[in-house]
Amino acid sequence: MVKLRLKRCGRKQPVYRIVAIDVRSRREGRDLRKVGFYDPINNQTYLNIPAILFFLEKGAQPTGTVYDILKKAGVSF
């Protein structure tokens, strides 16, 4: 099963990539594809909408935080 979840980048200031990743992989494991970017400090978000919709159509499940980010951005699924 594939999930859309956050992958942490950055050491002192947390910055996250939104990735499509296998459920059995750890948080920092190898991802299938990078589909977005989230910076909670500067409140910036970049989303690759076509890639996100592709994974959602294939049955990927977003985590709670990613679901909230997508909802705030207006992605309907």
N, C-alpha and C positions, 0 to 999 in steps of 0.2 A: 504494500500500500504506500502511496506517495502522499506526503504532507507538504503544505506551504508553511514554512516556519522561519524564525529569525536565526541568523548566524552572526555571532558577535565578531566585530573587527575593532581594532584600536585598543590600545593598552590603558591609558589613563582616562580618556573620554570615550564612553561607549558609543559605538556606531554600529549599526546592524545592516546586514544584507538580507533581503527576503529571498529565500531559495526554495526550490522544489527539491525535496530530499526523501530518501527511503526512510520509512518509519524505524527500521532497525538500526539506522546509523546514529552515531552520537551527534551532539550539537555542532561540533567543529569538524565533522566527518565530510567525506566527499559528497558534493551535491550533484544533482542531475543538471540543473540550470539555475543561473542567477536571474531572478525576475524582478528585482526591485532593490531599493535602498531606503533606509530609515535612520534619521538622525534625531533622537529625542531631545537633545540639548538645544539645537537650533530650530527644532520642529520642522524639518524638511523631509519631504518624501518624494521619491521618484519611483514610478511603477511602470513596468512594461506590460500594459494592459492586454495586448494580443497573446503574449506568452502566458499570462495569468489565466486568461479565459480558456486557453488551450488545455492547461493542466486541470482546471476545474471541470471542463467538459469530459475529460478522461477519468474523472472520479477522485481527484486529489482533494483532501480535506484541509482547510486552513486551521491553524491553531487559534486560540481565542484572541491573542494580541494581533495577529495578522488579520483576522476577521474584522476587528475593530478598525484597523488601518484602512482596509479595503472599503469598509462601510463609510468611513469618513471621507474617502476619496470619491465615493459615488459609484463604485463598481457594483453592478447588480448581477447576482447569480442565483 
